[in-house]
């Protein structure tokens, strides 16, 4: 499976491709590096997105995350959340079905973070978690990059 890594403000990230679709984005530098046209375009898009996420809109390349039908339903909805917008786990559950907990589990298993913007899903009374290497600090950084105003701590 072709992989291509890039330097990002969050640290090294690795994109993986299968059958002409992005299947994962992982923290860390991949062992093998293969420059396919799709991976090179995705890397360039991410480089530009980290400079100005509002200028690009949704990720324009095909994604094929592995998961259950329910997880894929959640992940598809996440892709419709605009840059700079957020939704709570409870609101997402009302829109797609399930409980806030089942939504949280699906969001936490997202294999293509950033591109499927799981960082835009918040807890009712806080940020919730984040699966990136930097945890919630990465989530805060991504939300601030997108212009989301987060509550200040008292």
N, C-alpha and C positions, 0 to 999 in steps of 0.2 A: 504494500500500500504506500503510495507516494506521500511524503511528508516534507514540509518546508517550514523553517523556523524564522522568526523575526524578533528584533529588539523592539520593546514597547515600553511606555512609561510604567507599566505594571511588572516589568521584567520580561524575560524571554517567553515567547509563546510559540506553539507549534500547531500548524494546520495539517490535517490529514484528509486525503481525498480517496474516494473509491468510486469507480464507474462514472467519473465526470462530475461528482458531487462532493461537497465538503461534508465530512461525517463527524469531525471533532476539532475542537480547539483546546489544547492542553497547555498548562503552565509548564515551563521548562524548555530546554533545547533538545530537539529530537536527535537521535543518533544518526539516522540516515537523512540526507537532504536531496530531494529531487525537484527540480524546477519544471513543473508542468505549466502549461499556459494558465489553467485555472488557479493553481496555487500562487503563481506570480501575480496574477490579477487580484486575487484575494489579499495577498500581502500588501500590494500597493494601495488597495482600498482601505485596509486597516491603518496603514501609515497615514493616509489622508484623514481618516476618521479620528484618529488620536489628535490630529491638529485642529479639527473643527467638525464635530459630529453633526451639527445642524446643517452643514452644507451638503451632506450626501444623502440623507434619507435612509431607507431600509437597505440592507445588504442585497445587492442585485444578482448574486450568483446562486446556483442551486445548492440547497442544503438537504441532507438526508440523515438526520439523527436516528440512531438506533434506540428503540424504546417501545413501550406498549402503546396501544391505540389511545388510551387516556393521556399518557404522557405526550404523545405527538399532538393531541388536541390542545393541550395546555401550551406546548411550545409554539404551535401555529398562532395561537392567540397572542403570545408574547411578541411575535414579530409585527403585530398591528399596533403596538403601543408606540406612539411617536417619541422621538428624541425630546427629552426634557419633561416628559409626562411620567406619572407613576400610578400604580393601582395597588390596592391591598390584597392580601391573600384571600380575605373574605369576599371582596368585590369580584375578584377573579372567579372564585367558586360559584358565586351567584350567576355569573355570565356563562360559564362553561359546564357547570355541574360539579358535584362533589362537595367535599368539606374544605375549609381552609387548611386543615392538616394534610389532606390528600393532595391539594394544590401545592402546598409547601414541599411535600416529598417529590412531586414531579418537577417543580422548579429546581430543587436541589440536585436533581439527577440530570439536568440539562447538559448534554455533552458538547455543546457549542456555545459556551458563554460569550458574552459581548455581541456576537453576531445574532444569536437569539437572546435578546436583552433581558435576562432574568434579574439583572440588577435593578430593574424598574419596578419590581414587586416588593412591597413593604409590608411589615407587620402593622396591625391596627394601631399599636402604641409604641412604635419604634421602627427600626430599620429591618429587623429580621436578620437572617444569616446570609452568607455568601460563600460559594464553593471555591473561589480563587485562592491562590497561595497566601495572599494577604488578608483573607477573610473579609470581615466587615470594613476594614480600612480600604480595601480595593473597591468595595461597593460604594463607599462614601466618595472616593476619588472619581469613580465613573459618573455618579450622579452629579457631582459638582462640575465635572467636565461638561456635562449636558445642560448645565444651568439650573439644576433643581436646587431650590432653596431649602436647606435642611434646618430643622429647629436647632437652636443653640442650647447647649447644656446650661442648666441653672447653677 
